[in-house]
């Protein structure tokens, strides 16, 4: 990564700087195999990556200290730095890391100690793979429209319904599942549960192929019986659990986009300083310098928004709905621009399969959709701005 100056920003302490350097060095030495065979069998590759990340100690940042983590609560700056550096080297490695945190996030933030001890140590060691099951065929951006239902029956709940676009679907050992318990209509009647992958009545009905391959599936629950002890937090509080979890992890989506963008700028810099054109180097042209300058500006702006949001969450402990929405929106949209410019500077080479910028072009697109599409983030930002006028 050419520009390392961000490490000296006051958002970070020495432990964060050591983490950034350590995970970057680890990625260089341990992820070479991905370039050769990492996408031949995506399921196996993700399982191997989770195991590697656990053995390397990096997944300790995905859980709180009570389960073997490095901090008393989830440290968003550590999550963001990890995702930024992993994404710089491999989109699949970033995915494997990110889903351990997001999939177990409701447990880290809201579950009772018994559930935490049952699942989180395995997450931290890379021995259990986690997944976050919120979206449904007709309830993506509109979470309150979900129809998957959990009905109390004695000491159990019985789940019926469908979830889709679920990352790690098909390889996860457990899923944090959101379902309607109907205390009230809309968002107020949703609860959160842990469902083990081997629970009778649970099945994978479809595997979904996307342009940047990773495990993605549709889940089905048919009279799926789970103990009431698998409830996370309080019944009827699931919507708040989901939103609070996304408050933590949306900034990290921006950080992954930042990692992709930094790699694109580095690739563009190397290419333009080597590519001969019109009797000189491509980098000699003013239009090239202008493009590189815009890319660098987008990257620094994204980084400032991301680490402001992460620092605010870590140090002030307050909700960062506004800050996280800004970070996620700007960084993902900016990364799309940066990568597109990098591809353009590569010319025909940029669209050749196997070229790094071609891979980045496919990797970045989904980040503008998942964990709240860009359009949703704009609405959130607008709502938060209006609160300032109402107060």
N, C-alpha and C positions, 0 to 999 in steps of 0.2 A: 504494500500500500504506500504510494508515493508520499502523500501528505499525512504526517503524523502529528501535526501541530495541535490538533484538537485535544490530544491527551493532556495538554497543559492547562486546559480550561478549568476554571474554578468549580465546575460541576463535579469534579472527580477528586478522590483521595488516592493515596499511593496504592492501596489495595486494588482499586479499579484500574490503575495504570498497569500494575503487575498482571492483572487478569487479561487485559487487552493484549499485552505482549505474549503472555503465556499461551493463550488460546490460538493466537496467530501462528506462533512457532509450532504448536501441536498440529494445527491444520496442515501446515506445509509438510511436516514429516509423516503424518498418519493418514492423509486422505488421497494420496497419489493413486491408489487403486480405483478410485471413482472415475478417473479419466479413462480407464481402460474397460472396466466391466460394470461400473456402478449402475447403469441403466438397463442392463440386460434382464435383470430380475429385480424390479423395484422393491417388492416386498422383502426379499432376502437382504437387499442392500440397506433398507431402513432398519431392519432388525439388527444387522451388523453395526450400523452407525450408532444406534441407541446403546448397544453393548460397549462400543468403543468410547462413547461419550461418558458412560457411567464409569468405566475403568479409568478414564482419564481424570475423573473427579469433577468434570464440568457440569454434570447434572445436579450437583449439590446446590447450585444457584437456582434450581427449579423448585426447591422445597424449603420450608422454614427450618430453623435450627432444631426444633423438637423432633424432626424426622431425619436429622443428619445434615441439614443445610448449613450454609456459611453465615447466614444472618437470621436474627430473630423472626423477621417476616421477609416476604419476598422483596429483594432489592432490585428495583426496576432498572437502575443504571447497569447492574451486572448482567441482567437479562438482555438489555439493549446492546451492550458491548459484545456480549457473546454472539448475538444474532448478527450484528454488523460484520464481525470478523469471519464467522462461519459462512455467511452469505457471499462475502467477497471471494471465498474459495469454492463454495459448492452450495447450490440451491437446495439440494437434497439433504446435505448435512444440516443446514439451517432449519429445514422442515423437521427433521428428526429431533433436533433440540427443542424447537418451539413447541411441538405438540406434547412433549413431556410436561412442560410448564402449563400450557393452556388446558390440556386434558385433565390434569390434576389440580388446576387452579382453584375450583370451588372447594375442594377438599382442604387445600392449604389455607384458604381464607375463612371458611365457614364450618367445616366439619368438626365433630366432637373428637376428643383424643383417641378413642377406640378406632374410629374410621381412619384417622390420620396414620396411626401406627400400623394399620392393616395394609395400607397402600403406599404411603409416601416413601418409606425406606427403600422399597423395591423400585420406585421411580428414580430415586437418586442414584441407585446402583446400576441402573440400566437393565434391571431384571424383570420389570413390569412395564409394559407399553400402555400409555394412556390415550384417551380420545375424549373429545368434547362434542356432545350430540345435542345441538340446539335447533338447527334448521330443519324445515320440512318442505315438501313439494310446494305448498302454498303459504309458507310462513318462513321467509328468509329475512328480509329487511323488516317486515312486520311481525316481530316475534310474538306479539299478543294474539296473533291469529292462529297459533298452533292448536292442533286438535288431538295430538297424542294425549291419552288419558291414563291417569293412575287412580284406581278406585280402592279405597280401604276395604280390607276383608280380614277381620280378626287381627292377627299379628302381622299381616302381610299387606302389601299393595299388589294389585294386578294391573299390569301395564298392557295397553293396546294402542297400536298406532305405527307410525312410520317416521323415520328421520332420513334425510338425504344430504349429499355434499359433505359427508362426515370424513374428515381427514383421519388417517390411521384405521379407517373402517376395513375390517377383514384381518388386521394384524394386531389390534389392541387386545390387551388382557382384560381391560375394564373400560367402561364408558361412563362419563358423568352425563346423565340424561335429564332433560327438562320435560315435564309433562303437566298437563292440566289436572288439578285436584278440585277445581270448581268451587272454591270458597266464595268467589266473586267472578263476574265476567271480566274478560280482557286480561291485562297484565297482572291483576291482583289474585288470580286463581291458578298460579303456576308454582310447582315445587321442583326440587332438584334431588336426584337419586344417583347412587352408584350401582351400576349393573355389570356384573361379571360376564365375560364373553361366553362362558359355558352354561349360563342360566337357561333352563328349559323354556322354550317359547321365544327366545331371542335368535335371530338369524340374519345373515347377510343375503339380501335378495338381488343385489346388483353391484358389480364393480364398475366404476366410472373412469374412463380414459380421458385425460386432459393434455393440453399442449406441452406442459412441463410435467412429466410423469411423476406421480407420487400416489401412495395408497389412498383411494377415495371410494366411498361406498354408500349404498342405501341400506338402512337397517330396518328390520321389521320386528315388532313386538306383538305376539299373539298369545293372550292369556299368560303373559310372562309374570310369574309370581316372585316377588322379592320381599325379604323381611323388612318390617318398618324400621329396623335399625340401620337400613341403608339410606335413609333419608338424610340429606345434607341440610343443616340449619333447620329452620322452622317451616312447617307446612304452609304453603301459600306465599312464601317469601322468595320463590325461585327466580322471579324476574329481577329482583334486586341483586340476587346472587350472580346472575348472568351479567348484568350491567357492571357490577363492581369488578368482576373478573375481567371483563373487556376493558375497563378503566386501566387495569394494570397492563394488559397485554397489547392493547392497540398501539401504544408507543413502541413496542418491540417490533410490530409489523413495519412501522416507519423505519426502524433501525435496520431491518433486513433489506428494505428498499434502498437505504443509504449504502449498505454494503455492496449491493448490485451496482449502484450508480458510481461508487468509488472505483470498482473494478472496470466499469465501462470507460471512465475518464482515463484510467491508467492505460488501458488497451488502446484508446484513441491517441494518447500521448506517444506511446511507443510506435504506433503505426505511422502517424503523421511526421514524426522526426526521422523515419527511415524511408518513407515512400518518396521516390523521385518523380517530379512532375514539372514540366515547363522549365527545365534546366536548373531546378533547385529542389528543395524539399517541400512536401505538402505543408509542413508547419510554417514555411516562410510566407505563405499567403495570408493576407489580412483577414479574409473570410474564415479561414481555419482558426486563426487566433481568436476571432470573435466568437466562434462556436465553442472553443475550449473555455473561453472566459465565461460564457453563459452557463456552461456545464459546471464549472467550479463555483459560480455564484449559487446555483440551485443546490449544490451539495452542501455548502456551508450554511445556507439558510435552513435546509432540512435538519442538519446536525444541531443547530441552535434550538430549533423547535423541539426536536426529540429529547435532547438532554435537559432542556428546561422542564419539560413535562416529567421526565424521570426523576430529576432532582427534586421537584416540587412534591411528588408522591413520596419519595424516600425521606425527605427531611422535614416536611410539614405534615405529612400523614393525612392530608385531606383528599377529598375526591378531586380528580383531575379530568373530569368529563370534557371541559373546554380545551384544556391543554393537550390532552391525548387525541381529541378529534382533530385539532389543528396539526399536530405532528403527523398523525396517520395520513390525513388528507394531503397535506403539502408534500410530504416525503415520497409518497407513492406516485403522485401525479408528476412530481419533479423527476423522479427516477425514470419514469416512462419517457420524458423529454430527453433526459441525458443519454439514455441508452439508444433512443432513436437517432440522436445526433451522432453518437459514436458509430452506429451502424452506417449512417450516411457517409461519414468520413472514411469508412472502410470501402465504400463503393461496392462493387460486385462481391468482393470477398466477404462482406458483412452478412450476406444471406446464404452463404455456403454452410450446409449442415456440418456441425463440429467446430465451427469458428466460435470463439468465446462470446463475441457480441451477439451472434445468432442465438446462442443458448440463453444469454441474458434477456434478449428480446422476448423469448417465450416465458422465462421465469417471472418477469416483472408483472405481466398482465393480470394475473389472478390477485395480486396484492391490492389492486384498486377495487376489488369486489369483496373479498372475504373479511370477516370481523367488522362488517359495516362498510357498505359500498361508499364511494366518494360522495354520491348524492346524499346519502344518509348523514355523512360527516358534515356536509354543508348545512343541513337542517339543524343538526346539533349545535353547530357554531352559532347559527342565527338565533336559536332559542336561548343559548347562553348569553348572547349579546343583549337580547331583549330583557333578560333578568336584571341587567345593570340599569336599564332605564326604568324598570318597575320598582326598584328598591328605593 
